[in-house]
């Protein structure tokens, strides 16, 4: 069953963002993931969630998403993102 990582973020360090972008797609794909959306143009229909950028990543399973998130190859990118951006991440099960 697919799983999705939903990301709301705002980059404060544009150099860190450039470095992150150079590597993140390859690392996600190495763990079976793929980017479905990445946009600064999100319309809030309800609620208070107003991230500067929204990203949606699909993985084959929750286990694959957790493996990516905790992996040695993602760890330096995670640290880079944590230093350069304010981020909210959610992991949700897809529908089977």
PASEBA-659176 format. One record per residue: residue number from 1; residue in one letter; x, y, z of N, C-alpha, C in turn. Coordinates in steps of 0.001 Angstrom, whole numbers. Example, Ala and Ser with C-alpha at 12.3 -4.5 7.8 and 13.67 -1.06 7.14 Angstrom:
# PASEBA-659176
<r num="1" residu="A" n_east="13190" n_north="-5690" n_up="7800" ca_east="12300" ca_north="-4500" ca_up="7800" c_east="13200" c_north="-3300" c_up="7800"/>
<r num="2" residu="S" n_east="12850" n_north="-2250" n_up="7080" ca_east="13670" ca_north="-1060" ca_up="7140" c_east="12900" c_north="30" c_up="7870"/>
//
This chain:
# PASEBA-659176
<r num="1" residu="X" n_east="849" n_north="-1166" n_up="0" ca_east="0" ca_north="0" ca_up="0" c_east="903" c_north="1240" c_up="0"/>
<r num="2" residu="X" n_east="631" n_north="2210" n_up="-865" ca_east="1489" ca_north="3399" ca_up="-897" c_east="1370" c_north="4221" c_up="381"/>
<r num="3" residu="X" n_east="2388" n_north="5031" n_up="598" ca_east="2402" ca_north="5956" ca_up="1723" c_east="2867" c_north="7302" c_up="1190"/>
<r num="4" residu="X" n_east="2486" n_north="8359" n_up="1888" ca_east="2785" ca_north="9701" ca_up="1424" c_east="3426" c_north="10521" c_up="2540"/>
<r num="5" residu="X" n_east="4460" n_north="11243" n_up="2174" ca_east="5064" ca_north="12213" ca_up="3075" c_east="4579" c_north="13580" c_up="2610"/>
<r num="6" residu="X" n_east="3898" n_north="14289" n_up="3499" ca_east="3382" ca_north="15625" ca_up="3211" c_east="4274" c_north="16615" c_up="3948"/>
<r num="7" residu="X" n_east="4792" n_north="17580" n_up="3213" ca_east="5762" ca_north="18508" ca_up="3772" c_east="5263" c_north="19934" c_up="3598"/>
<r num="8" residu="X" n_east="5314" n_north="20689" n_up="4655" ca_east="5098" ca_north="22127" ca_up="4589" c_east="6377" c_north="22775" c_up="5081"/>
<r num="9" residu="X" n_east="6961" n_north="23662" n_up="4271" ca_east="8225" ca_north="24235" ca_up="4698" c_east="8426" c_north="25645" c_up="4180"/>
<r num="10" residu="X" n_east="9323" n_north="26334" n_up="4875" ca_east="9746" ca_north="27658" ca_up="4459" c_east="11261" c_north="27719" c_up="4635"/>
<r num="11" residu="X" n_east="11965" n_north="27888" n_up="3526" ca_east="13421" ca_north="27986" ca_up="3554" c_east="13833" c_north="29387" c_up="3994"/>
<r num="12" residu="X" n_east="14802" n_north="29442" n_up="4920" ca_east="15361" ca_north="30709" ca_up="5385" c_east="16768" c_north="30912" c_up="4837"/>
<r num="13" residu="X" n_east="17396" n_north="29812" n_up="4447" ca_east="18775" ca_north="29832" ca_up="3953" c_east="18748" c_north="29331" c_up="2508"/>
<r num="14" residu="X" n_east="18873" n_north="30233" n_up="1564" ca_east="18731" ca_north="29868" ca_up="151" c_east="19918" c_north="29058" c_up="-368"/>
<r num="15" residu="X" n_east="21094" n_north="29225" n_up="216" ca_east="22236" ca_north="28382" ca_up="-152" c_east="21991" c_north="26946" c_up="294"/>
<r num="16" residu="X" n_east="21447" n_north="26779" n_up="1483" ca_east="21124" ca_north="25433" ca_up="1973" c_east="20063" c_north="24795" c_up="1086"/>
<r num="17" residu="X" n_east="19074" n_north="25590" n_up="664" ca_east="18027" ca_north="25085" ca_up="-228" c_east="18627" c_north="24597" c_up="-1534"/>
<r num="18" residu="X" n_east="19545" n_north="25351" n_up="-2115" ca_east="20181" ca_north="24956" ca_up="-3379" c_east="20948" c_north="23644" c_up="-3204"/>
<r num="19" residu="X" n_east="21667" n_north="23507" n_up="-2107" ca_east="22420" ca_north="22276" ca_up="-1845" c_east="21472" c_north="21094" c_up="-1640"/>
<r num="20" residu="X" n_east="20391" n_north="21314" n_up="-919" ca_east="19388" ca_north="20269" ca_up="-663" c_east="18766" c_north="19803" c_up="-1972"/>
<r num="21" residu="X" n_east="18376" n_north="20740" n_up="-2823" ca_east="17729" ca_north="20406" ca_up="-4101" c_east="18634" c_north="19578" c_up="-5014"/>
<r num="22" residu="X" n_east="19934" n_north="19810" n_up="-4949" ca_east="20859" ca_north="19067" ca_up="-5805" c_east="20857" c_north="17572" c_up="-5511"/>
<r num="23" residu="X" n_east="20523" n_north="17182" n_up="-4276" ca_east="20657" ca_north="15784" ca_up="-3876" c_east="19370" c_north="15073" c_up="-3505"/>
<r num="24" residu="X" n_east="18329" n_north="15796" n_up="-3127" ca_east="17163" ca_north="15156" ca_up="-2520" c_east="16429" c_north="14198" c_up="-3453"/>
<r num="25" residu="X" n_east="16289" n_north="14546" n_up="-4721" ca_east="15529" ca_north="13681" ca_up="-5630" c_east="16187" c_north="12308" c_up="-5737"/>
<r num="26" residu="X" n_east="17493" n_north="12288" n_up="-5910" ca_east="18205" ca_north="11008" ca_up="-6027" c_east="18064" c_north="10166" c_up="-4765"/>
<r num="27" residu="X" n_east="18151" n_north="10800" n_up="-3600" ca_east="18046" ca_north="10059" ca_up="-2335" c_east="16636" c_north="9503" c_up="-2157"/>
<r num="28" residu="X" n_east="15623" n_north="10277" n_up="-2469" ca_east="14237" ca_north="9800" ca_up="-2370" c_east="14021" c_north="8634" c_up="-3326"/>
<r num="29" residu="X" n_east="14475" n_north="8776" n_up="-4567" ca_east="14285" ca_north="7715" ca_up="-5559" c_east="15019" c_north="6436" c_up="-5175"/>
<r num="30" residu="X" n_east="16160" n_north="6564" n_up="-4537" ca_east="16923" ca_north="5398" ca_up="-4089" c_east="16120" c_north="4554" c_up="-3096"/>
<r num="31" residu="X" n_east="15166" n_north="5176" n_up="-2420" ca_east="14333" ca_north="4470" ca_up="-1444" c_east="12938" c_north="4169" c_up="-1996"/>
<r num="32" residu="X" n_east="12790" n_north="4256" n_up="-3310" ca_east="11526" ca_north="3906" ca_up="-3950" c_east="10509" c_north="5026" c_up="-3986"/>
<r num="33" residu="X" n_east="10901" n_north="6223" n_up="-3574" ca_east="9972" ca_north="7345" ca_up="-3536" c_east="9992" c_north="8146" c_up="-4820"/>
<r num="34" residu="X" n_east="8942" n_north="8953" n_up="-4964" ca_east="8893" ca_north="9883" ca_up="-6091" c_east="8087" c_north="11105" c_up="-5682"/>
<r num="35" residu="X" n_east="8503" n_north="12236" n_up="-6216" ca_east="7830" ca_north="13493" ca_up="-5909" c_east="6563" c_north="13608" c_up="-6749"/>
<r num="36" residu="X" n_east="5446" n_north="13906" n_up="-6092" ca_east="4172" ca_north="14095" ca_up="-6777" c_east="3820" c_north="15569" c_up="-6910"/>
<r num="37" residu="X" n_east="4267" n_north="16392" n_up="-5973" ca_east="3957" ca_north="17826" ca_up="-6019" c_east="5015" c_north="18591" c_up="-5234"/>
<r num="38" residu="X" n_east="5285" n_north="19790" n_up="-5707" ca_east="6148" ca_north="20720" ca_up="-5002" c_east="5796" c_north="22109" c_up="-5510"/>
<r num="39" residu="X" n_east="5203" n_north="22922" n_up="-4644" ca_east="4702" ca_north="24198" ca_up="-5126" c_east="4639" c_north="25243" c_up="-4024"/>
<r num="40" residu="X" n_east="4845" n_north="26477" n_up="-4424" ca_east="4616" ca_north="27609" ca_up="-3530" c_east="3208" c_north="28162" c_up="-3719"/>
<r num="41" residu="X" n_east="2459" n_north="27563" n_up="-4626" ca_east="1104" ca_north="28022" ca_up="-4956" c_east="71" c_north="27036" c_up="-4412"/>
<r num="42" residu="X" n_east="-225" n_north="27124" n_up="-3130" ca_east="-1233" ca_north="26259" ca_up="-2515" c_east="-2390" c_north="27119" c_up="-2035"/>
<r num="43" residu="X" n_east="-3592" n_north="26767" n_up="-2422" ca_east="-4778" ca_north="27486" ca_up="-1966" c_east="-5303" c_north="26842" c_up="-694"/>
<r num="44" residu="X" n_east="-5375" n_north="27606" n_up="373" ca_east="-5915" ca_north="27109" ca_up="1633" c_east="-7434" c_north="27178" c_up="1527"/>
<r num="45" residu="X" n_east="-8072" n_north="26020" n_up="1511" ca_east="-9530" ca_north="25968" ca_up="1436" c_east="-10162" c_north="26035" c_up="2818"/>
<r num="46" residu="X" n_east="-9484" n_north="25450" n_up="3802" ca_east="-9954" ca_north="25496" ca_up="5189" c_east="-8755" c_north="25386" c_up="6114"/>
<r num="47" residu="X" n_east="-8885" n_north="25895" n_up="7305" ca_east="-7862" ca_north="25723" ca_up="8328" c_east="-6791" c_north="26800" c_up="8304"/>
<r num="48" residu="X" n_east="-5769" n_north="26573" n_up="9137" ca_east="-4726" ca_north="27571" ca_up="9366" c_east="-3362" c_north="27178" c_up="8824"/>
<r num="49" residu="X" n_east="-3247" n_north="26029" n_up="8166" ca_east="-1955" ca_north="25584" ca_up="7656" c_east="-1596" c_north="26417" c_up="6442"/>
<r num="50" residu="X" n_east="-542" n_north="27215" n_up="6527" ca_east="-154" ca_north="28119" ca_up="5443" c_east="1353" c_north="28043" c_up="5194"/>
<r num="51" residu="X" n_east="1849" n_north="26880" n_up="4787" ca_east="3281" ca_north="26776" ca_up="4519" c_east="3669" c_north="27574" c_up="3270"/>
<r num="52" residu="X" n_east="4904" n_north="28012" n_up="3228" ca_east="5402" ca_north="28743" ca_up="2065" c_east="5522" c_north="27819" c_up="858"/>
<r num="53" residu="X" n_east="5821" n_north="26548" n_up="1095" ca_east="5935" ca_north="25546" ca_up="30" c_east="5327" c_north="24246" c_up="541"/>
<r num="54" residu="X" n_east="4624" n_north="23550" n_up="-335" ca_east="4059" ca_north="22236" ca_up="-20" c_east="4699" c_north="21208" c_up="-951"/>
<r num="55" residu="X" n_east="5104" n_north="20079" n_up="-375" ca_east="5707" ca_north="18997" ca_up="-1137" c_east="4975" c_north="17707" c_up="-783"/>
<r num="56" residu="X" n_east="4709" n_north="16865" n_up="-1792" ca_east="4099" ca_north="15552" ca_up="-1574" c_east="5017" c_north="14515" c_up="-2207"/>
<r num="57" residu="X" n_east="5427" n_north="13529" n_up="-1403" ca_east="6300" ca_north="12456" ca_up="-1870" c_east="5579" c_north="11135" c_up="-1651"/>
<r num="58" residu="X" n_east="5555" n_north="10292" n_up="-2670" ca_east="4937" ca_north="8963" ca_up="-2560" c_east="6028" c_north="7915" c_up="-2398"/>
<r num="59" residu="X" n_east="5792" n_north="6978" n_up="-1479" ca_east="6664" ca_north="5819" ca_up="-1282" c_east="5828" c_north="4564" c_up="-1447"/>
<r num="60" residu="X" n_east="6467" n_north="3433" n_up="-1735" ca_east="5709" ca_north="2196" ca_up="-1911" c_east="4980" c_north="1729" c_up="-646"/>
<r num="61" residu="X" n_east="5492" n_north="2149" n_up="520" ca_east="4898" ca_north="1716" ca_up="1787" c_east="5351" c_north="2651" c_up="2904"/>
<r num="62" residu="X" n_east="4688" n_north="2546" n_up="4046" ca_east="5115" ca_north="3289" ca_up="5228" c_east="6522" c_north="2862" c_up="5617"/>
<r num="63" residu="X" n_east="6795" n_north="1567" n_up="5522" ca_east="8124" ca_north="1065" ca_up="5879" c_east="9200" c_north="1694" c_up="4998"/>
<r num="64" residu="X" n_east="8943" n_north="1812" n_up="3697" ca_east="9917" ca_north="2424" ca_up="2783" c_east="10123" c_north="3895" c_up="3124"/>
<r num="65" residu="X" n_east="9060" n_north="4602" n_up="3468" ca_east="9184" ca_north="6013" ca_up="3842" c_east="9989" c_north="6166" c_up="5122"/>
<r num="66" residu="X" n_east="9730" n_north="5312" n_up="6086" ca_east="10484" ca_north="5371" ca_up="7343" c_east="11957" c_north="5013" c_up="7112"/>
<r num="67" residu="X" n_east="12197" n_north="4052" n_up="6227" ca_east="13577" ca_north="3678" ca_up="5900" c_east="14310" c_north="4874" c_up="5288"/>
<r num="68" residu="X" n_east="13658" n_north="5569" n_up="4352" ca_east="14258" ca_north="6772" ca_up="3757" c_east="14553" c_north="7816" c_up="4832"/>
<r num="69" residu="X" n_east="13565" n_north="8108" n_up="5661" ca_east="13692" ca_north="9172" ca_up="6650" c_east="14818" c_north="8902" c_up="7650"/>
<r num="70" residu="X" n_east="15027" n_north="7652" n_up="7981" ca_east="16065" ca_north="7295" ca_up="8951" c_east="17374" c_north="6845" c_up="8334"/>
<r num="71" residu="X" n_east="17501" n_north="6948" n_up="7019" ca_east="18664" ca_north="6391" ca_up="6324" c_east="19925" c_north="7241" c_up="6482"/>
<r num="72" residu="X" n_east="21060" n_north="6561" n_up="6343" ca_east="22350" ca_north="7244" ca_up="6400" c_east="22524" c_north="8226" c_up="5245"/>
<r num="73" residu="X" n_east="21944" n_north="7915" n_up="4068" ca_east="22112" ca_north="8827" ca_up="2937" c_east="21209" c_north="10058" c_up="3037"/>
<r num="74" residu="X" n_east="20103" n_north="9975" n_up="3780" ca_east="19250" ca_north="11143" ca_up="3964" c_east="19678" c_north="12001" c_up="5159"/>
<r num="75" residu="X" n_east="20347" n_north="11401" n_up="6137" ca_east="20685" ca_north="12108" ca_up="7382" c_east="21356" c_north="13464" c_up="7135"/>
<r num="76" residu="X" n_east="22391" n_north="13574" n_up="6267" ca_east="23000" ca_north="14893" ca_up="6083" c_east="22049" c_north="15904" c_up="5441"/>
<r num="77" residu="X" n_east="21152" n_north="15432" n_up="4579" ca_east="20170" ca_north="16330" ca_up="3969" c_east="19129" c_north="16764" c_up="4999"/>
<r num="78" residu="X" n_east="18748" n_north="15845" n_up="5867" ca_east="17814" ca_north="16177" ca_up="6949" c_east="18412" c_north="17276" c_up="7828"/>
<r num="79" residu="X" n_east="19686" n_north="17117" n_up="8183" ca_east="20348" ca_north="18113" ca_up="9020" c_east="20444" c_north="19461" c_up="8295"/>
<r num="80" residu="X" n_east="20727" n_north="19429" n_up="7006" ca_east="20789" ca_north="20651" ca_up="6206" c_east="19432" c_north="21346" c_up="6177"/>
<r num="81" residu="X" n_east="18372" n_north="20565" n_up="5963" ca_east="17022" ca_north="21126" ca_up="5940" c_east="16641" c_north="21688" c_up="7304"/>
<r num="82" residu="X" n_east="16989" n_north="20979" n_up="8363" ca_east="16658" ca_north="21425" ca_up="9719" c_east="17332" c_north="22760" c_up="10051"/>
<r num="83" residu="X" n_east="18545" n_north="22961" n_up="9529" ca_east="19253" ca_north="24229" ca_up="9773" c_east="18723" c_north="25357" c_up="8895"/>
<r num="84" residu="X" n_east="18253" n_north="25020" n_up="7683" ca_east="17914" ca_north="26060" ca_up="6718" c_east="16449" c_north="26343" c_up="6518"/>
<r num="85" residu="X" n_east="15567" n_north="25575" n_up="7178" ca_east="14134" ca_north="25748" ca_up="6922" c_east="13323" c_north="25443" c_up="8171"/>
<r num="86" residu="X" n_east="12124" n_north="25989" n_up="8199" ca_east="11112" ca_north="25616" ca_up="9181" c_east="10214" c_north="24612" c_up="8475"/>
<r num="87" residu="X" n_east="10033" n_north="23436" n_up="9078" ca_east="9380" ca_north="22339" ca_up="8360" c_east="8378" c_north="21604" c_up="9230"/>
<r num="88" residu="X" n_east="7268" n_north="21194" n_up="8602" ca_east="6320" ca_north="20230" ca_up="9171" c_east="6279" c_north="19049" c_up="8213"/>
<r num="89" residu="X" n_east="6397" n_north="17830" n_up="8753" ca_east="6355" ca_north="16607" ca_up="7944" c_east="5302" c_north="15669" c_up="8515"/>
<r num="90" residu="X" n_east="4496" n_north="15097" n_up="7639" ca_east="3517" ca_north="14089" ca_up="8036" c_east="3733" c_north="12850" c_up="7183"/>
<r num="91" residu="X" n_east="3576" n_north="11679" n_up="7761" ca_east="3617" ca_north="10416" ca_up="7036" c_east="2239" c_north="9782" c_up="7163"/>
<r num="92" residu="X" n_east="1599" n_north="9511" n_up="6022" ca_east="257" ca_north="8922" ca_up="6049" c_east="199" c_north="7720" c_up="5136"/>
<r num="93" residu="X" n_east="-631" n_north="6739" n_up="5533" ca_east="-926" ca_north="5580" ca_up="4697" c_east="-1783" c_north="6005" c_up="3516"/>
<r num="94" residu="X" n_east="-1508" n_north="5413" n_up="2366" ca_east="-2383" ca_north="5615" ca_up="1230" c_east="-3534" c_north="4619" c_up="1281"/>
<r num="95" residu="X" n_east="-4430" n_north="4729" n_up="363" ca_east="-5560" ca_north="3804" ca_up="280" c_east="-5191" c_north="2634" c_up="-602"/>
<r num="96" residu="X" n_east="-5503" n_north="1435" n_up="-148" ca_east="-5127" ca_north="234" ca_up="-883" c_east="-6106" c_north="-153" c_up="-1932"/>
//
